[in-house]
Amino acid sequence: MVALQYFSPDYRTSAERFRAAAAQWRGAAATFTHPAQRGRQGEPLAIDVAWFGPSDAERVFLYTLGMHGLEGFAGCAILLQWLDSVGGRLPPGQAVLAVHAVNPWGFSHLSRTTENNVDLNRNFIDFAGGELRDNPIYAELHPLLCPEDWTPETIAAGRAAMAQANERHGVPAVTDALARGQYDFPDGLFYGGRAPEWSHRTLAEILRRFLPAGRRVTAIDLHTGLGPYGQPYFLCFHPPESAAYARVAESFGEGVREADKSYLGGVRPRFSGLLVDALGTLVEHRSFTALVIEFGTRPHNQVKDSLRLDRWLKFGRPDPAADRAALYAQVLEDYCPSSADWRRSVLSQSNELLSRALSM
């Protein structure tokens, strides 16, 4: 396969290529089909999994993609290229558990959210025993960030509201309010839901069934959007003083520590419901190390506007003059640029990154 062809044109093709790779490299595979939803082309939606390597491997590399739906295009391309490069050959005592399209609805429908507008990476919390945190700054911003109409005026009004909030509350507080998730506005941004989503429940079942207890687990959750254009950006959520953080920093270098300093305002938000945090309890591990790898796409303000457009396409007032196909294509472009240079940059670096993860 020519390198750039690892990028699929749609969810259906990506899922088919993942299943074919599992068969080619003798992975033990399974498909978990969504019981209620269909894809953009009417196709079934599913989370697909494949286990490569010996069933009794001491070390397991868990690779997840498509948590934010359409970000899975890059995640799958990276995985397919890497599987071809290693040719099914893994170090002794090593296995790989790959999960394709954690959020298949978003992947197929070109959205970052689930079918319920839930940001799945804010949904991995204990809804029964935990208390949902209030988010008053987001509540203040919600009407202007989530307009009924998508026009140059409403786009500008949202940006102005953000600038005013930064002046009033401070950049770190506003960054925290937007990034950590909110649980009160089902039609809003970063909505974490009120119960575990189907994808959340299904992934928990997959891990119970496929990931044996007592292994040394390394997890990579692949995303796009944040960071310099076409470059990897590392987000480690282990405590900086922990052994797991030290393992990540040793394998991935100063970029891990630098990312902690690069949030707007210089303070990491208090995220809620992240998969990589939940994995520490969902997986019965002997040691556990997790990292989010992002590949940067567009300037930060453009990516934020794309979040708002994604939301408007679900809830906004219908506009007969709007070219909805072009707007969906714009969202996709902001999270998976069609530029050959961007795609080459991602693929030229990703094999080494996954190989480093295997060594953690």
N, C-alpha and C positions, 0 to 999 in steps of 0.2 A: 504494500500500500504506500503510495506517495505520501510524504509527511503531512501535507496540509489536508489530505483526504481523511485523516483521522477525525477531523471535525465533521459531524453529521449535519444534514440539513434540517432534521426534525427529530422529535422524541422517538417516534416509531423506528426510524433508522438507527438511532443510537442504541435503543434496547435490543434490536436485532443483532447489531454488531457486537454488543456485549455478550449476548448468548452464544454467538458464533465463536467468539474468543474463548469463552468458557469451555466449549466443546473442543476447540482446536488444541488448547493447552491442558486438556484433561482435568478441568475443574469440576468439583462436585457442586451442581447448580440446583437452584430452586427458584420458583416464581411465586410471588404473593400478590394476587390480583385484587385490585380495588373492587369492593362489592357493589358500589353505587355510582361511580363516576366513569365517564368516558373521556377520551382525548379530543383534541381540536379537530381531528379528522375522523372522529367516531371510533377510534381504536381503543382496545382495552388498555387500562392503565395498571401498572404493576411496579412493585419493588423487586428487582432481580438480585440474587446473591450468588456468589461462586467462591468456593474454597479451593485454593491451590496449595499443594504440598501435602506432607504426611499428616494424618489425622491426629497423631500423638506429638506433633511439633511442640517444643517447649516455648518457642517464640512465635507470636502471631502479629502480623501487620494488618490492621483494620483500616481500610480505605473507603471513605464515604464521599459521594458526590451528589449534586442536585438537591442539597438541603434547601437552597433558595431557587428551586425550579430551574429557570433557564440558565443559571450559572453552571448547570450540569453539562452543557455543550463542551466547555473546556475541560471539565473534570473527566468526562468520558474519553475525549481525545488523548489526554495525558495518560490515562490508564491503558488504553489500547496500544499506544506507542510503546509504553514501558513493557507490557506483556510480550509484545513482539520482540523487544530488545533482549529480554532475558530468556525468551524461548522456553518458558516453563521450568527453567533451571533456577532453583533457589538455594541459598546456603544451607548446609546441613542443620536440621533441627528447626527450620524456618517454614512457616506457612503464611498465606495471605488470604484474608477474608475481604472480598470486594463487594460493595453494596452500590448498585446502580439505581439512581433516581430515588433518593429518600423521599422526595416530594414529586411524584410523577405528574400530578395534575398541573403544578406550576411549570414543570419542564415542557409538557405538551402545549399548554395554553399560553406560553411565553409570559409568565408572571413569576415574581419572586415568592408569592404566597401560595397557600393551599386553596382548595375550593371554598373554604370558609374565610378567606382573607386573613388567615393566621400566618404570621411570620413564624415558621416552624422552629427557627433557632431562638425563639423566646417561649416555646411551648413545653420545654423539658423541665417542668417544675412539678412539685408534689401538690397537685390541686386539692387533694383531700386533706392533707395535714399542714400545708403551708398557707401563709397569709399573702394575698396579692397586694403589692405595694401601690400606694397612691402615686400619681404622677401629675401634680398640679401645673407644672410648667407646660407639659404636653397638652393638658386640657385647655390651657389658655391659647395655645398656638393652633389647636385642631381646626377651628373654623376657617382660618386663612391658609393653612397647609393643605386642606382638603376641600377645595371649592366645588361647586356644582358644575361650573363651566371651566373649560380649559382654553384660555386665551392668553395672549401676551400680558394683558392687564392682571389676570389672576395669578399668573406665574410670578410677575413682578411683585404683586402684593404679598405673596408667600415669602419671597426673599426679603422683602422689607420687614415683615413681621419677625423673621429670624434675626435680622440685624438689630431691631429694637429690643428683642428679648435678650440678645447678647449684652447689650448695654445695660439693661435693667437688672438682669440676674447674674451676669458674668458668663463668659464663654464655657468654662468647665461645667457649670450647672446646666446650661442648655444642651451641650453635647451629651451629658449624662441623661437628660430627660428624653432625648430622641433615641439614643442608642440602647438604653437598658430595657426598653419595651414598656407597653402600657396595656391594661387589661379592662378598660372601661368603654372603649369606642370600637365596636366591631367593624365599622366602616373606615377606620383610621389607619395610620401608619404604625408599623411595628407592633401590631395587635398580637398579643400572646395567647388569646383564646381564654375560654372558661373551663376547658376540660382537655384531656389529651386528645390530639388529633389522630385520625386513622394511621397516618404515617408514624407518629410517636408510638402508638400501641404496637404497630406491626414491627417496627425496628426493635422494640424491646423483646418481642417474641423471637425475632431472628437471632438476636444475641443469645437468648436463653437456649435456643436450639442448636446454634452453630458454633458458639464460642465456648469451648470447654473451660471449666474452672481451673484456677491455679496456674495459668500461663503468664508469661511476660508479654504484655500487650503494648504495642505502639499504635496510636491512632492518628491518622491524618484526615482532616475534613477540608475538602477543596472548595474554594470560593473564588469569585471574581468581583472586581469593582474598586476595591481599596488599593492604594499604593501607586507607585510610579508606573507609567504606561508600559505594559508588557513585561514588568519585572515582578519577581516574587516579593511578598510582604508577609512577615511571619507574626502571628498572634499566639502567644503562649499564655494560658490562663492559670497555670500552676502558680502557687505562691513563689515569689522570687527567691526565698530562702530554702525551697524544697529541693530534694534530690532529683525529682522529675524535671524541674526547671533547669537544673544544672545539666541534665542529660540533653535537653533540647538545645541549650545554649552551646554546649560543646559540639553538637552535630551541625548546627546551623549558623553558628557564629554570632557576631555582634549585631547582626540584623534583628535578632530576637529582642535584645535589650533596647535597641534604638527604636523599635516599633512602639514600645511602651511609652516613649517620650514624644511620639508624633501625633497623639490625639490633639484635636483642637483644644487649646487651653492647657495642654501638657499633663492632663490627669486622665487615667483610664476610667471609663464609665463603669458603674456598678451593674453589669449585665445580669439579666435574669433569664433562666430557661435555656442556656446554651447546651447543645448536645455534648460538647467536649467536657463540660462540667458533670453532666448527668452520667456520662460513660463510666466515670470513676465508681459509681454505685451500681450501674446496670451490669457491669462486667465483674465477674468474680475472678480477680486477678492476683497474681503474685507480685507483680510490679506493673505500673500503668503510667504511660507517658503519652501526652496528647498535644497536638499542634494544629492550628488552623493556618493553611497557606492560602493567601489571596494572590491573584494576579491583577495588577492595576489596569484600569481601562481608560477612564475619562477624568477630567478635572472634577474635584470634589463637588462643586456646586451643580455641575451637569448630572452627576450620579444622583444627587439628592432630588433634582427635578425629575429624573427618570422614575424614582420611587413614587413621586406624587402622580406622575402620568400613569404608571401601572395601576395605582389606586383609582384614578379617575375613570379609566377604561372599564372598571367594574361598577362604579357607583355614580359616576357623573351624569348630568342631565344629557340625554341624547342630542346630538348635534348633526342634523342632516348634511351639513357642509363638511363635516370632518371625514377625512380619509382614514378610517380606523385601521385598515391594513398597514398604511404607512406609519401610523402611530405605534402599532405593535412592533413593526420593524425597527422603529427608533429605540424602543425599550431594549430589544434584542441587541441592537448595535452598541448600546451603552454598557452591556454586560458581556457580550461576546463579539467584539469588533470583527468585521469581515476582512479587515486589512490583512494582506498576506504577511506584512512585516510584523504585526502584532502576533499573529498565530505562529509564525516561525520563532519569534522570541520566546513565546511560552513553551513550545515543544523543544527548543534547543536547550532549555534549562531544566526541564521537568524530570528527565530520566535520572539525572544526578540527584535531584531533590528526593525522589522516591528511594533511590539507593541509599542515601544518607539515613532516611527514616528506618530502613531495615537494620541499620547498624546501631540504632539507639538502644 
